[in-house]
Amino acid sequence: MTLHLLLEGVIAFLLIAGGAFIFIGSLGMAHLRDFYMRLHGPTKATTLGIGCMLVASMLYFWGTEGKPDIQEMLITLFLFITAPVSAHLLAKTGLHLKLKHADKTLGTPVELRPEEVGEKPVPHPDRGHD
Amino acid sequence: MLEIALFTCLALVVAALGLNVYRLTIGPDMPDRLLALDTMYINSIALIGLLGLWLNTKTYFESALLIAMLGFISTVAVCKYLLRGDIIE
């Protein structure tokens, strides 16, 4: 079954945009100077890139087979939900391990309490601690 | 038109995977390598999607869904291990 020319153009555009975003995200991760800068590339650009690519794939199979399929949208939705969660955990790990950072990276981990960086034991109220 | 776009996209994703391997090799600390692995599984999902487009089949999307779930779970597990020294407390 052949595709409409306009639909084919939209699919080609989404594929190129997805590939470009994925490449830019990985380039940022390989090139930037410290961990907190490198975290930006994969979490934003790569997630948008894979979203574009899976939407292009869904449109292609919708065009050739005539009925929409929810599976690609499911993968996209799952990745869009999980990417911020894993980025937050990675940033917390970087703060916990006290990684070196470039001078341009502003901010210090003041929001971490002593028991979160392992300087004090975690208080347990049911064991007599305050 | 679609074929040119498909092969351009394939080349870009493979180049991105090469950059991830570079960061995985030289990454100075553990979270850098973890971030590289996290990006690598997302890029391999893209590669599987492109393979499905190339071969004109929908068989491989289940594996993409599986890779997405297991990759997220393993990233969270290694993060918890680095944060607390333990996975399930």
Backbone of each chain as ProteinMPNN parsed JSONL, in Angstrom:
{"seq_chain_A": "MTLHLLLEGVIAFLLIAGGAFIFIGSLGMAHLRDFYMRLHGPTKATTLGIGCMLVASMLYFWGTEGKPDIQEMLITLFLFITAPVSAHLLAKTGLHLKLKHADKTLGTPVELRPEEVGEKPVPHPDRGHD", "coords_chain_A": {"N_chain_A": [[0.847, -1.195, 0.0], [0.584, 2.187, -0.868], [1.832, 5.3, 0.431], [0.314, 8.463, 1.167], [1.636, 11.474, -0.288], [2.025, 13.736, 1.305], [1.815, 12.717, 3.903], [4.008, 11.06, 3.86], [6.041, 12.946, 3.697], [5.74, 14.205, 6.194], [6.393, 12.073, 7.886], [9.059, 11.603, 7.117], [10.209, 14.035, 7.893], [9.802, 13.946, 10.683], [11.382, 11.739, 11.302], [13.982, 12.63, 10.618], [14.187, 14.811, 12.351], [13.996, 13.503, 14.823], [16.313, 11.856, 14.767], [18.279, 13.861, 14.655], [17.868, 15.157, 17.117], [18.476, 13.093, 18.908], [21.155, 12.67, 18.297], [22.234, 15.174, 19.001], [21.746, 15.23, 21.741], [23.384, 13.094, 22.643], [25.83, 14.051, 21.819], [26.081, 16.311, 23.449], [26.298, 14.981, 25.88], [28.742, 13.694, 25.545], [30.504, 15.777, 25.269], [30.312, 17.995, 27.06], [31.412, 19.651, 30.178], [31.244, 19.019, 33.028], [29.563, 16.72, 35.318], [26.992, 17.633, 35.995], [26.376, 19.368, 33.947], [26.441, 17.574, 31.839], [24.246, 16.019, 32.319], [22.097, 17.342, 31.232], [21.862, 16.907, 28.436], [21.072, 14.09, 27.601], [18.665, 13.863, 29.092], [16.807, 15.731, 28.16], [17.051, 16.382, 25.295], [17.44, 13.836, 24.088], [15.174, 12.438, 24.906], [13.104, 13.867, 23.679], [13.862, 13.363, 21.046], [13.538, 10.569, 20.752], [10.82, 10.457, 21.156], [9.836, 11.843, 18.871], [10.722, 10.04, 16.902], [9.341, 7.64, 17.464], [6.723, 8.489, 17.134], [6.785, 9.004, 14.413], [7.125, 6.391, 13.481], [4.704, 5.283, 14.345], [2.892, 6.744, 12.771], [3.652, 5.833, 10.246], [2.962, 3.074, 10.282], [0.28, 3.349, 10.738], [-0.462, 4.582, 8.368], [0.176, 2.588, 6.448], [-1.179, 0.263, 7.245], [-3.684, 1.03, 7.926], [-4.998, 1.144, 10.37], [-4.799, 2.65, 13.617], [-2.121, 2.128, 15.996], [-1.504, 1.403, 19.378], [0.825, 0.814, 20.609], [3.393, 2.038, 20.12], [2.857, 4.591, 21.08], [2.578, 3.93, 23.704], [5.184, 3.16, 24.461], [6.448, 5.648, 24.07], [5.084, 7.244, 25.953], [5.778, 5.941, 28.322], [8.574, 6.346, 28.336], [8.631, 9.137, 28.507], [7.591, 9.493, 31.01], [9.431, 8.16, 32.665], [11.979, 9.292, 32.201], [12.455, 11.887, 33.562], [12.395, 10.95, 36.209], [14.564, 9.141, 36.442], [16.594, 10.941, 35.844], [16.443, 12.692, 37.998], [17.172, 10.967, 40.079], [19.785, 10.374, 39.282], [20.985, 12.902, 39.488], [20.748, 13.286, 42.235], [22.441, 11.234, 43.074], [24.877, 12.181, 42.069], [25.18, 14.506, 43.625], [25.329, 13.334, 46.123], [27.695, 11.825, 45.98], [29.442, 13.882, 45.837], [30.653, 15.023, 43.472], [33.279, 16.456, 41.438], [32.931, 19.774, 40.157], [32.711, 22.138, 37.415], [33.777, 25.608, 37.527], [31.854, 27.234, 36.501], [29.451, 26.031, 37.004], [26.865, 26.747, 39.008], [25.744, 27.021, 42.457], [25.46, 25.143, 45.435], [25.215, 21.994, 47.126], [23.257, 22.714, 49.278], [20.829, 21.928, 50.169], [20.925, 19.388, 51.101], [20.708, 17.462, 53.963], [22.712, 16.7, 56.913], [22.416, 13.967, 57.493], [21.829, 12.961, 55.043], [24.098, 13.025, 53.452], [25.624, 11.215, 54.73], [26.955, 11.979, 57.047], [25.812, 11.946, 59.501], [23.916, 9.631, 61.448], [20.724, 8.358, 60.271], [17.845, 9.664, 61.804], [15.632, 7.779, 63.859], [12.483, 7.979, 64.961], [10.983, 6.089, 66.404], [12.832, 4.681, 67.765], [13.758, 6.061, 69.879], [15.293, 8.237, 69.104], [15.425, 11.796, 68.354]], "CA_chain_A": [[0.0, 0.0, 0.0], [1.456, 3.374, -0.924], [1.464, 6.365, 1.344], [0.102, 9.798, 0.623], [2.923, 12.189, -0.35], [2.127, 14.645, 2.455], [2.09, 11.896, 5.086], [5.39, 10.598, 3.739], [6.889, 14.08, 4.059], [5.691, 14.398, 7.654], [7.143, 10.984, 8.517], [10.494, 11.832, 6.877], [10.628, 15.161, 8.741], [9.874, 13.509, 12.081], [12.543, 10.847, 11.446], [15.213, 13.438, 10.614], [14.217, 15.6, 13.588], [14.308, 12.589, 15.92], [17.724, 11.48, 14.697], [19.101, 15.03, 14.995], [17.783, 15.403, 18.559], [19.214, 12.03, 19.607], [22.588, 12.916, 18.115], [22.633, 16.358, 19.776], [21.773, 14.845, 23.149], [24.577, 12.295, 22.933], [26.997, 14.932, 21.648], [26.187, 17.08, 24.678], [26.794, 14.134, 26.959], [30.151, 13.363, 25.351], [31.367, 16.946, 25.101], [30.266, 19.008, 28.115], [32.577, 19.546, 31.04], [31.073, 18.27, 34.272], [28.437, 15.789, 35.325], [25.698, 18.329, 36.055], [26.082, 19.856, 32.587], [26.198, 16.43, 30.948], [22.92, 15.465, 32.593], [21.072, 18.035, 30.454], [21.693, 16.403, 27.073], [20.217, 12.916, 27.441], [17.335, 13.905, 29.703], [15.837, 16.538, 27.406], [17.118, 16.246, 23.839], [17.261, 12.455, 23.64], [13.786, 12.031, 25.125], [12.31, 14.454, 22.59], [14.217, 12.684, 19.798], [12.901, 9.245, 20.651], [9.392, 10.714, 20.985], [9.627, 12.133, 17.441], [10.942, 8.852, 16.082], [8.275, 6.655, 17.661], [5.508, 9.029, 16.507], [6.942, 8.759, 12.971], [6.873, 4.969, 13.253], [3.269, 5.047, 14.492], [2.211, 7.29, 11.59], [3.93, 4.973, 9.104], [2.158, 1.852, 10.325], [-1.114, 3.778, 10.579], [-0.687, 4.831, 6.942], [0.242, 1.393, 5.607], [-2.101, -0.802, 7.627], [-5.024, 1.564, 7.967], [-5.573, 1.346, 11.707], [-3.761, 3.122, 14.535], [-1.625, 1.163, 16.965], [-1.24, 2.146, 20.606], [2.04, 0.317, 21.244], [4.452, 3.046, 20.068], [2.503, 5.661, 22.01], [2.818, 3.398, 25.054], [6.629, 3.282, 24.719], [6.749, 7.079, 24.202], [4.544, 7.716, 27.237], [6.595, 5.359, 29.389], [9.874, 7.033, 28.372], [8.436, 10.509, 28.965], [7.374, 9.473, 32.462], [10.572, 7.668, 33.436], [13.218, 10.06, 32.01], [12.716, 12.809, 34.67], [12.63, 10.241, 37.467], [15.946, 8.643, 36.495], [17.495, 12.102, 35.881], [16.456, 13.184, 39.378], [17.967, 10.046, 40.897], [21.196, 10.53, 38.908], [21.473, 14.153, 40.063], [20.923, 13.05, 43.669], [23.65, 10.428, 43.244], [26.032, 13.051, 41.864], [25.33, 15.36, 44.811], [25.715, 12.494, 47.262], [29.104, 11.444, 45.839], [30.215, 15.13, 45.845], [31.495, 15.051, 42.271], [33.897, 17.74, 41.107], [32.211, 20.482, 39.105], [33.394, 23.305, 36.866], [33.464, 26.821, 38.28], [30.655, 27.859, 35.956], [28.264, 25.405, 37.577], [26.555, 27.472, 40.231], [24.924, 26.326, 43.432], [26.064, 24.08, 46.224], [24.135, 21.136, 47.642], [22.895, 23.111, 50.639], [19.553, 21.361, 50.596], [21.138, 18.066, 51.667], [20.945, 17.475, 55.398], [23.899, 15.889, 57.232], [22.177, 12.532, 57.438], [21.693, 12.512, 53.661], [25.426, 12.806, 52.882], [26.312, 10.178, 55.496], [27.757, 12.492, 58.158], [25.094, 11.654, 60.741], [22.95, 8.549, 61.208], [19.344, 8.785, 60.043], [17.094, 9.515, 63.058], [14.43, 6.942, 63.88], [11.72, 8.426, 66.141], [10.464, 4.988, 67.211], [13.908, 4.037, 68.522], [14.229, 6.944, 70.918], [15.96, 9.444, 68.607], [14.519, 12.927, 68.146]], "C_chain_A": [[0.887, 1.251, 0.0], [0.914, 4.458, -0.001], [1.156, 7.63, 0.57], [1.404, 10.592, 0.713], [3.124, 13.085, 0.879], [2.476, 13.874, 3.725], [3.529, 11.405, 5.067], [6.363, 11.716, 4.12], [6.925, 14.306, 5.558], [6.508, 13.33, 8.356], [8.643, 11.198, 8.339], [11.015, 12.962, 7.756], [10.784, 14.729, 10.192], [11.072, 12.59, 12.306], [13.833, 11.65, 11.516], [15.315, 14.232, 11.911], [14.576, 14.713, 14.779], [15.768, 12.202, 15.942], [18.622, 12.632, 15.098], [19.067, 15.281, 16.494], [18.562, 14.351, 19.344], [20.71, 12.28, 19.501], [23.048, 14.107, 18.953], [22.696, 16.03, 21.264], [23.022, 14.058, 23.497], [25.841, 13.119, 22.764], [27.192, 15.787, 22.892], [26.734, 16.237, 25.809], [28.269, 13.822, 26.786], [31.048, 14.584, 25.499], [31.414, 17.861, 26.318], [31.202, 18.657, 29.269], [32.355, 18.797, 32.345], [29.736, 17.539, 34.297], [27.104, 16.509, 35.286], [25.345, 18.959, 34.728], [25.713, 18.693, 31.682], [24.82, 15.845, 31.136], [21.84, 16.102, 31.714], [20.795, 17.364, 29.117], [20.744, 15.224, 26.968], [18.813, 13.096, 27.999], [16.351, 14.702, 28.868], [15.874, 16.209, 25.925], [16.838, 14.821, 23.399], [15.828, 11.986, 23.834], [12.877, 12.589, 24.043], [12.58, 13.733, 21.274], [13.519, 11.353, 19.673], [11.391, 9.398, 20.547], [9.051, 10.972, 19.532], [9.698, 10.854, 16.613], [9.819, 7.841, 16.232], [6.942, 7.16, 17.106], [5.573, 8.833, 14.99], [6.637, 7.305, 12.642], [5.385, 4.653, 13.354], [2.504, 5.547, 13.278], [2.425, 6.399, 10.374], [3.052, 3.735, 9.119], [0.669, 2.158, 10.252], [-1.43, 3.969, 9.1], [-0.698, 3.559, 6.123], [-0.816, 0.368, 5.968], [-3.522, -0.305, 7.864], [-5.646, 1.696, 9.332], [-4.465, 1.752, 12.679], [-3.385, 2.044, 15.533], [-1.145, 1.917, 18.196], [0.147, 1.848, 21.16], [3.17, 1.342, 21.262], [4.152, 4.195, 21.013], [2.743, 5.235, 23.451], [4.291, 3.529, 25.407], [6.99, 4.743, 24.933], [6.309, 7.607, 25.558], [5.404, 7.218, 28.391], [7.941, 6.078, 29.489], [9.72, 8.463, 28.887], [8.17, 10.566, 30.46], [8.665, 9.146, 33.188], [11.825, 8.521, 33.292], [13.454, 11.081, 33.139], [13.025, 12.104, 35.98], [14.077, 9.77, 37.541], [16.934, 9.802, 36.511], [17.59, 12.659, 37.294], [17.298, 12.296, 40.272], [19.447, 10.184, 40.573], [21.773, 11.808, 39.501], [21.689, 14.0, 41.561], [22.168, 12.234, 43.94], [24.904, 11.277, 43.081], [26.261, 13.963, 43.055], [25.84, 14.562, 45.999], [27.189, 12.139, 47.198], [30.025, 12.658, 45.798], [31.192, 15.174, 44.666], [32.094, 16.432, 42.082], [33.05, 18.443, 40.06], [32.989, 21.706, 38.668], [32.97, 24.548, 37.625], [32.185, 27.478, 37.787], [29.383, 27.268, 36.535], [27.983, 26.023, 38.931], [25.773, 26.584, 41.184], [25.703, 25.248, 44.148], [24.943, 23.236, 46.79], [23.746, 21.482, 49.068], [21.642, 22.421, 51.114], [19.722, 19.964, 51.188], [21.43, 18.193, 53.157], [22.118, 16.556, 55.725], [23.642, 14.395, 57.151], [22.026, 12.03, 55.991], [23.037, 12.338, 52.975], [26.251, 11.866, 53.758], [27.16, 10.699, 56.622], [27.114, 12.203, 59.509], [24.179, 10.471, 60.467], [21.535, 9.102, 61.033], [18.557, 8.615, 61.333], [15.861, 8.641, 62.886], [13.62, 7.319, 65.115], [11.241, 7.276, 67.006], [11.566, 4.255, 67.954], [14.515, 5.001, 69.543], [15.018, 8.131, 70.438], [14.942, 10.555, 68.453], [14.013, 12.94, 66.709]], "O_chain_A": [[1.83, 1.348, 0.785], [-0.278, 4.521, 0.299], [1.664, 7.846, -0.531], [2.181, 10.422, 1.653], [4.225, 13.185, 1.421], [3.312, 14.304, 4.519], [4.191, 11.337, 6.103], [7.376, 11.474, 4.776], [7.982, 14.564, 6.134], [7.234, 13.623, 9.306], [9.416, 11.004, 9.277], [12.115, 12.877, 8.301], [11.758, 15.084, 10.856], [11.709, 12.641, 13.359], [14.683, 11.391, 12.368], [16.389, 14.322, 12.506], [15.359, 15.11, 15.641], [16.403, 12.211, 16.997], [19.615, 12.432, 15.797], [20.097, 15.582, 17.096], [19.229, 14.673, 20.327], [21.447, 12.126, 20.475], [24.123, 14.066, 19.551], [23.593, 16.494, 21.968], [23.655, 14.313, 24.521], [26.818, 12.912, 23.483], [28.32, 15.976, 23.349], [27.54, 16.711, 26.609], [28.987, 13.695, 27.778], [32.228, 14.447, 25.821], [32.458, 18.453, 26.591], [31.72, 17.544, 29.351], [33.209, 18.002, 32.737], [28.895, 17.716, 33.416], [26.176, 16.054, 34.617], [24.167, 19.084, 34.393], [24.799, 18.795, 30.863], [24.273, 15.238, 30.216], [20.796, 15.496, 31.471], [19.642, 17.255, 28.7], [19.707, 15.332, 26.314], [17.859, 12.545, 27.448], [15.162, 14.383, 28.862], [14.864, 15.804, 25.351], [16.087, 14.601, 22.449], [15.314, 11.219, 23.02], [11.993, 11.894, 23.543], [11.666, 13.511, 20.48], [12.967, 11.032, 18.621], [10.733, 8.567, 19.92], [8.096, 10.401, 19.004], [8.861, 10.61, 15.745], [9.386, 7.244, 15.246], [6.118, 6.363, 16.656], [4.564, 8.535, 14.352], [5.973, 7.013, 11.648], [4.854, 3.868, 12.568], [1.584, 4.884, 12.799], [1.516, 6.216, 9.564], [2.462, 3.375, 8.1], [-0.116, 1.342, 9.768], [-2.498, 3.585, 8.624], [-1.494, 3.441, 5.191], [-1.309, -0.336, 5.086], [-4.453, -1.1, 7.989], [-6.714, 2.294, 9.466], [-3.337, 1.267, 12.585], [-4.186, 1.174, 15.877], [-0.466, 2.938, 18.085], [0.61, 2.533, 22.071], [3.837, 1.512, 22.283], [5.05, 4.72, 21.67], [3.067, 6.055, 24.31], [4.631, 3.954, 26.511], [7.742, 5.069, 25.853], [7.052, 8.322, 26.231], [5.719, 7.966, 29.316], [8.401, 6.388, 30.589], [10.579, 8.952, 29.621], [8.481, 11.563, 31.112], [8.979, 9.763, 34.206], [12.676, 8.488, 34.181], [14.575, 11.145, 33.645], [13.824, 12.595, 36.777], [14.748, 9.963, 38.554], [18.0, 9.69, 37.116], [18.667, 13.05, 37.745], [18.046, 12.783, 41.119], [20.285, 10.121, 41.473], [22.912, 11.816, 39.967], [22.67, 14.503, 42.11], [22.882, 12.489, 44.91], [25.868, 11.134, 43.833], [27.403, 14.178, 43.46], [26.666, 15.036, 46.778], [27.874, 12.144, 48.221], [31.245, 12.507, 45.734], [32.398, 15.342, 44.847], [31.521, 17.441, 42.494], [32.504, 17.793, 39.168], [33.806, 22.248, 39.412], [31.933, 24.554, 38.289], [31.509, 28.186, 38.534], [28.345, 27.931, 36.557], [28.748, 25.853, 39.88], [25.22, 25.553, 40.8], [26.502, 24.531, 43.546], [23.819, 23.72, 46.922], [23.883, 20.655, 49.97], [21.4, 22.329, 52.317], [18.765, 19.406, 51.725], [22.311, 18.954, 53.556], [22.487, 15.717, 54.903], [24.535, 13.63, 56.786], [22.086, 10.826, 55.74], [23.131, 11.583, 52.007], [27.457, 11.735, 53.549], [28.011, 9.969, 57.13], [27.788, 12.214, 60.539], [23.705, 10.322, 59.34], [21.191, 10.158, 61.566], [18.583, 7.532, 61.918], [15.139, 8.749, 61.895], [14.039, 7.003, 66.229], [11.099, 7.441, 68.218], [11.289, 3.312, 68.695], [15.633, 4.797, 70.016], [15.396, 8.976, 71.249], [13.738, 10.302, 68.424], [13.236, 13.818, 66.336]]}, "seq_chain_B": "MLEIALFTCLALVVAALGLNVYRLTIGPDMPDRLLALDTMYINSIALIGLLGLWLNTKTYFESALLIAMLGFISTVAVCKYLLRGDIIE", "coords_chain_B": {"N_chain_B": [[11.979, 9.238, -0.691], [11.345, 8.554, 1.928], [13.166, 6.54, 2.347], [15.685, 7.748, 2.214], [15.493, 9.428, 4.43], [15.251, 7.513, 6.418], [17.748, 6.201, 6.329], [19.499, 8.304, 6.889], [18.706, 8.895, 9.491], [19.326, 6.507, 10.745], [22.124, 6.57, 10.527], [22.675, 8.786, 12.146], [21.782, 7.886, 14.665], [23.497, 5.732, 15.102], [25.932, 7.074, 15.219], [25.451, 8.529, 17.542], [25.36, 6.435, 19.379], [28.034, 5.663, 19.268], [29.238, 7.918, 20.436], [28.186, 7.62, 22.991], [29.483, 5.282, 23.815], [32.055, 6.227, 23.916], [31.868, 8.061, 26.09], [31.214, 6.249, 28.051], [33.556, 4.824, 28.227], [35.61, 6.691, 28.987], [34.488, 8.038, 31.08], [34.799, 9.891, 34.036], [33.736, 9.347, 36.593], [31.52, 7.206, 38.525], [28.642, 7.926, 38.259], [28.741, 9.182, 35.745], [29.234, 7.083, 33.975], [26.959, 5.623, 34.436], [25.018, 7.357, 33.483], [25.741, 7.325, 30.796], [25.11, 4.674, 30.131], [22.357, 4.757, 30.565], [21.564, 6.519, 28.542], [22.338, 4.971, 26.414], [20.542, 2.788, 26.387], [18.197, 4.053, 25.668], [18.897, 4.946, 23.124], [19.197, 2.492, 21.867], [16.584, 1.626, 21.812], [15.592, 3.414, 19.94], [17.013, 2.476, 17.745], [15.878, -0.061, 17.422], [13.267, 0.658, 16.759], [13.767, 1.857, 14.276], [14.707, -0.355, 12.882], [12.359, -1.857, 12.763], [10.895, -0.169, 11.07], [12.423, -0.381, 8.771], [12.354, -3.123, 8.053], [9.681, -3.319, 7.776], [7.893, -4.351, 9.738], [6.035, -5.137, 12.737], [6.936, -6.616, 14.772], [9.036, -6.188, 16.543], [8.444, -4.331, 18.487], [7.565, -5.092, 20.974], [9.89, -5.975, 22.18], [11.199, -3.541, 22.349], [9.617, -2.227, 24.235], [10.09, -3.874, 26.446], [12.857, -3.442, 26.801], [12.803, -0.743, 27.493], [11.44, -0.793, 29.987], [13.1, -2.521, 31.594], [15.528, -1.177, 31.446], [14.97, 1.26, 32.742], [14.393, 0.29, 35.32], [16.842, -0.887, 36.026], [18.546, 1.326, 36.009], [17.46, 2.817, 38.143], [17.934, 1.0, 40.207], [20.768, 0.844, 40.34], [21.309, 3.51, 40.955], [20.081, 3.694, 43.492], [21.739, 1.929, 44.827], [24.191, 3.293, 44.745], [23.495, 5.526, 46.189], [22.617, 4.686, 48.762], [24.043, 2.442, 49.456], [22.782, 0.068, 49.384], [20.123, -1.853, 47.983], [17.453, -2.727, 48.48], [16.039, -1.723, 51.368]], "CA_chain_B": [[12.117, 10.239, 0.375], [11.344, 7.885, 3.227], [14.364, 5.71, 2.487], [16.804, 8.647, 2.537], [15.319, 9.862, 5.823], [15.512, 6.358, 7.29], [19.183, 5.911, 6.447], [20.118, 9.425, 7.613], [18.39, 8.733, 10.911], [20.117, 5.36, 11.213], [23.511, 7.02, 10.681], [22.758, 9.679, 13.312], [21.633, 7.114, 15.901], [24.717, 4.94, 15.313], [26.958, 8.019, 15.68], [25.138, 8.834, 18.942], [25.797, 5.284, 20.183], [29.49, 5.738, 19.373], [29.565, 8.928, 21.449], [27.883, 7.055, 24.315], [30.549, 4.342, 24.178], [33.192, 7.07, 24.291], [31.686, 8.561, 27.46], [31.237, 5.08, 28.94], [34.943, 4.399, 28.424], [36.471, 7.643, 29.684], [33.748, 8.71, 32.147], [35.683, 9.897, 35.204], [33.12, 8.834, 37.818], [30.463, 6.204, 38.35], [27.402, 8.441, 37.67], [28.916, 9.452, 34.313], [29.056, 5.825, 33.24], [25.545, 5.252, 34.57], [24.291, 8.221, 32.539], [26.023, 6.833, 29.451], [24.322, 3.458, 29.924], [20.96, 5.175, 30.488], [21.349, 7.047, 27.196], [22.526, 3.885, 25.441], [19.352, 1.956, 26.188], [17.223, 4.85, 24.911], [19.301, 4.925, 21.72], [18.935, 1.185, 21.265], [15.148, 1.592, 21.496], [15.459, 4.098, 18.645], [17.544, 1.582, 16.716], [14.897, -1.12, 17.196], [12.174, 1.272, 16.004], [14.197, 2.029, 12.888], [14.747, -1.69, 12.278], [10.981, -2.19, 12.441], [10.497, 0.584, 9.876], [13.184, -0.86, 7.622], [11.864, -4.44, 7.666], [8.232, -3.2, 7.634], [7.237, -5.295, 10.635], [5.781, -4.591, 14.068], [7.267, -7.663, 15.742], [10.107, -5.852, 17.478], [8.099, -3.285, 19.437], [7.494, -5.68, 22.323], [11.24, -5.957, 22.76], [11.504, -2.151, 22.701], [8.922, -1.95, 25.505], [10.816, -4.595, 27.498], [14.129, -2.757, 27.058], [12.497, 0.5, 28.197], [11.133, -1.071, 31.4], [14.25, -3.066, 32.332], [16.547, -0.142, 31.542], [14.601, 2.186, 33.821], [14.514, -0.371, 36.625], [18.248, -1.089, 36.384], [19.111, 2.631, 36.367], [17.014, 3.159, 39.497], [18.577, 0.11, 41.172], [22.173, 1.231, 40.546], [21.285, 4.793, 41.666], [19.811, 3.427, 44.899], [22.922, 1.31, 45.407], [25.221, 4.311, 44.963], [23.034, 6.494, 47.184], [22.404, 4.162, 50.096], [24.85, 1.27, 49.722], [21.871, -1.062, 49.49], [19.042, -1.622, 47.017], [16.19, -2.826, 49.227], [16.428, -1.561, 52.776]], "C_chain_B": [[12.224, 9.548, 1.729], [12.624, 7.099, 3.441], [15.573, 6.563, 2.86], [16.72, 9.073, 3.998], [15.662, 8.736, 6.778], [17.0, 6.129, 7.455], [19.935, 7.053, 7.112], [19.935, 9.255, 9.115], [19.189, 7.596, 11.516], [21.557, 5.781, 11.454], [23.65, 7.901, 11.921], [22.679, 8.893, 14.617], [22.886, 6.293, 16.172], [25.857, 5.841, 15.777], [26.725, 8.377, 17.151], [25.564, 7.688, 19.843], [27.309, 5.27, 20.327], [29.924, 6.761, 20.405], [29.28, 8.418, 22.853], [28.979, 6.1, 24.759], [31.803, 5.109, 24.591], [33.068, 7.555, 25.732], [31.722, 7.411, 28.463], [32.666, 4.648, 29.208], [35.719, 5.383, 29.277], [35.825, 8.24, 30.915], [34.495, 8.721, 33.464], [35.057, 9.262, 36.443], [32.016, 7.843, 37.476], [29.171, 6.794, 37.773], [27.524, 8.797, 36.196], [28.68, 8.196, 33.491], [27.598, 5.379, 33.289], [24.687, 6.072, 33.609], [24.514, 7.759, 31.109], [25.219, 5.579, 29.157], [22.845, 3.788, 29.763], [20.636, 5.716, 29.095], [21.449, 5.946, 26.153], [21.269, 3.05, 25.275], [18.266, 2.731, 25.448], [17.581, 4.832, 23.424], [19.073, 3.564, 21.082], [17.443, 0.99, 21.012], [14.896, 2.274, 20.156], [15.921, 3.206, 17.513], [16.545, 0.47, 16.387], [13.694, -0.579, 16.421], [12.524, 1.443, 14.541], [14.288, 0.695, 12.163], [13.346, -2.142, 11.891], [10.49, -1.455, 11.214], [11.166, 0.013, 8.634], [12.616, -2.187, 7.119], [10.35, -4.46, 7.509], [7.494, -4.232, 8.49], [7.055, -4.659, 12.006], [6.196, -5.56, 15.16], [8.157, -7.159, 16.862], [9.692, -4.841, 18.544], [7.914, -3.816, 20.851], [8.865, -5.639, 22.974], [11.642, -4.542, 23.132], [10.866, -1.788, 24.036], [9.64, -2.618, 26.678], [12.112, -3.886, 27.841], [13.881, -1.472, 27.822], [12.265, 0.231, 29.682], [12.369, -1.537, 32.156], [15.355, -2.032, 32.466], [16.243, 0.837, 32.651], [14.825, 1.546, 35.184], [15.978, -0.532, 36.995], [18.918, 0.229, 36.719], [18.738, 3.012, 37.796], [17.72, 2.299, 40.527], [20.015, 0.532, 41.412], [22.246, 2.571, 41.26], [21.049, 4.571, 43.154], [21.028, 2.819, 45.566], [23.993, 2.353, 45.693], [24.803, 5.284, 46.063], [23.072, 5.926, 48.587], [23.305, 2.994, 50.437], [24.052, -0.017, 49.784], [20.73, -0.801, 48.535], [17.688, -1.666, 47.704], [16.531, -2.775, 50.701], [15.377, -2.2, 53.679]], "O_chain_B": [[13.062, 9.895, 2.562], [13.119, 6.995, 4.563], [16.384, 6.174, 3.701], [17.72, 9.084, 4.716], [16.282, 8.958, 7.818], [17.48, 5.893, 8.564], [20.908, 6.814, 7.827], [20.864, 9.442, 9.901], [19.671, 7.69, 12.645], [22.155, 5.402, 12.461], [24.625, 7.781, 12.663], [23.409, 9.183, 15.565], [23.305, 6.16, 17.322], [26.659, 5.444, 16.622], [27.679, 8.514, 17.918], [26.069, 7.916, 20.942], [27.826, 4.907, 21.384], [30.861, 6.52, 21.167], [30.012, 8.723, 23.795], [29.368, 6.095, 25.926], [32.523, 4.696, 25.499], [34.022, 7.478, 26.505], [32.199, 7.573, 29.586], [32.969, 4.157, 30.295], [36.42, 4.972, 30.202], [36.502, 8.878, 31.721], [34.808, 7.649, 33.982], [35.775, 8.694, 37.266], [31.636, 7.667, 36.318], [28.627, 6.197, 36.844], [26.539, 8.73, 35.462], [28.02, 8.23, 32.452], [27.068, 4.832, 32.322], [23.752, 5.554, 32.998], [23.592, 7.793, 30.293], [24.698, 5.426, 28.053], [22.154, 3.189, 28.939], [19.581, 5.419, 28.533], [20.748, 5.968, 25.141], [20.944, 2.639, 24.161], [17.497, 2.145, 24.686], [16.705, 4.72, 22.568], [18.786, 3.48, 19.887], [17.069, 0.263, 20.092], [14.104, 1.8, 19.341], [15.305, 3.172, 16.448], [16.38, 0.101, 15.224], [13.16, -1.254, 15.541], [11.693, 1.209, 13.663], [13.986, 0.61, 10.973], [13.151, -2.736, 10.831], [9.758, -2.019, 10.401], [10.551, -0.069, 7.571], [12.418, -2.368, 5.918], [9.78, -5.491, 7.15], [6.578, -4.903, 8.013], [7.807, -3.766, 12.396], [5.861, -5.369, 16.329], [8.062, -7.629, 17.996], [10.492, -4.516, 19.421], [8.087, -3.077, 21.821], [8.999, -5.315, 24.154], [12.348, -4.343, 24.12], [11.486, -1.126, 24.869], [9.788, -2.032, 27.751], [12.449, -3.733, 29.016], [14.658, -1.128, 28.712], [12.812, 0.927, 30.538], [12.667, -1.022, 33.233], [16.052, -2.001, 33.48], [17.131, 1.213, 33.417], [15.373, 2.171, 36.092], [16.339, -0.337, 38.156], [19.768, 0.277, 37.608], [19.581, 3.471, 38.567], [18.075, 2.784, 41.601], [20.455, 0.578, 42.56], [23.136, 2.776, 42.086], [21.723, 5.176, 43.988], [21.334, 3.132, 46.716], [24.632, 2.319, 46.745], [25.65, 5.808, 46.787], [23.513, 6.605, 49.514], [23.343, 2.576, 51.595], [24.566, -1.063, 50.181], [20.39, 0.356, 48.29], [16.869, -0.762, 47.538], [17.214, -3.653, 51.228], [15.515, -2.174, 54.902]]}, "name": "protein", "num_of_chains": 2, "seq": "MTLHLLLEGVIAFLLIAGGAFIFIGSLGMAHLRDFYMRLHGPTKATTLGIGCMLVASMLYFWGTEGKPDIQEMLITLFLFITAPVSAHLLAKTGLHLKLKHADKTLGTPVELRPEEVGEKPVPHPDRGHDMLEIALFTCLALVVAALGLNVYRLTIGPDMPDRLLALDTMYINSIALIGLLGLWLNTKTYFESALLIAMLGFISTVAVCKYLLRGDIIE"}
